[in-house]
Amino acid sequence: MRFVHFDKSIKRLDYVHLSKYFFAISIALIVLGVASLSFFGLNYSVDFQSGSNVDVTVSKSISKGEIESVVKDLDIAEGTTINVGEERISIRFTKVLNEDQDVALKKEISKLDESAAFEVNTVDTEMAKELAQNAIKAVLIACLGIIIYVSIRFEWRFAIAAVISLLHDAILVIAIFSIFQLKVDLTFIVAVLTIIGYSINDTIVIFDRIRENMRFAKLKTRDDLKELVDHSIAQTIMRSIYTVLTVFIAAFFLFLLGGESIKMFSLAMTIGLVLGAYSTIFIASPLWFVLKVREKKKPAKAA
């Protein structure tokens, strides 16, 4: 096989050969993640749990003890989580507050700070289930759209390899959050969908290079196809690494310095970017190679 613009200066690893080890590592990690999800599940935030969440914007300092005293006197302290900041207090109730309890709570906190402003959000059980179901549907619809797009733009083998790679990234991010019991909120779902979008973009770049190289290559043997995949990855790997590294640095510092509300989003993005770069190089393209080789092994139909 000869490429028209074969550049001997490009350093190549035997990516296809190495992929069998990475396939084994990924399968082991996914099995571990599925086991963790089965036994421990996910640590859902208030976004996916029924109950009431009261955010209070205050003009002066109020201690956690003062808030605990208020909810205890109102007999609504059971299952309550209180987070106190300099200007904002968050009170999470595992049960939905009724109207009387809501009014009484605001009245008592207003005694501590007359300028206090309240924001009450309530999530009932059905709404929590609906949010979780919609999140799963969003991921499945995204995968279906990718399969259709890649099948039309390239071929079905590219689509299968791309979607397996994306599901690999999403499952491992979810598994890590399950293993370490990190909080899963709505921003986590946004992060997973962003990771899927970013990873498919990176994967398409390598797939596009494989397709371009196939136009100028005469593929007669399995080794020819293997060399084409290795060469295509080598041509694009530095672009992938530099691009991911740039976004990774931004996401990492967002995790360190960003606010509490986007902490889980930036953490999921940081982990997902690394997994996306890994799967693009060592999972997606080698998997397409496996599917393509199986096609070439099929006997020709009799005329």
Disulfide bonds with the S-S distance in Angstrom:
none
